[in-house]
Amino acid sequence: MHKPDKLNLKQWATEDRPREKMKQKGAGALTNAELLAILIHTGNTEDSVVALTQKVMASCRNSLSELGKLSVGELCSFKGIGEAKAITILAACEIGRRRKEEEPVKRPCIRTSRDIYDWFYPMMADMQIEECHALFLNQAYKVLDSMRVSQGGISGASVDVRCILREALAHRATALVLCHNHPSGNLVPSRQDDELTRSVQRACSAVDIQLLDHVIFTDSGYYSYCDKGRI
């Protein structure tokens, strides 16, 4: 009787391949065995990689905690798992353990112009050249990231609005803040400052991102477009 050939992973339906399945549906849609299969890539002459990892997980009662307690030697007892694959599996288990022990990252919340000023003060105080920075926020106005978007001379810094928008989208931000300094100490916005604010506001509006504020920073205080009712 002819024994059917074992399917190579590439011959599987796209939706059944672990990498493609994760890309399409997210990591939560994968079983423990499928996640493990992504780590070790290949099976053996008898089993596909998923069939192999199903055997490994079955030996641990499908418990990732139990999997992490196996030794390199015990993992290598499975045909198709050598020392390198065994170490990869145990390294992944250790990453998971350390992640569980970590304290969640506390993201500061930006609610007022004062919050913006306090955030930027450590990096912009005493700065002798003009820089413009953007702060990217999530839906709860918590900080995702910040970045310098331009650096200029004493009297100005050219800002590329496309760069700001690209980074905001990359961070999946739903709101952003602009802040730039005036080394002269003058808190009055320039015509260029007004134009930048309008340009960024229009660009953000087109992709449903809120420009929360544009703050002009000096050592002695700040000017907020939002507080002045100009945003």
Protein Blocks (a to p, Z undefined) as FASTA:
>chain_A
ZZdddddfklpcfklpmklmmmmnojklpcfklmmmmmnopacfkbcfklmmmmmmmmno
opaklmmmpcfklmmmpghiafklmmmmmmmmmmmmmmmmpccddddddfbfklmmmmmm
mmmgopabdcdddddddfkopafbdcdfbdcdfkbccddfklmmmmmmmnopabdcdddd
dfkopabdcfklmmmmmmmmmmmmmnopacfbacdddfkbccdfklnopZZ
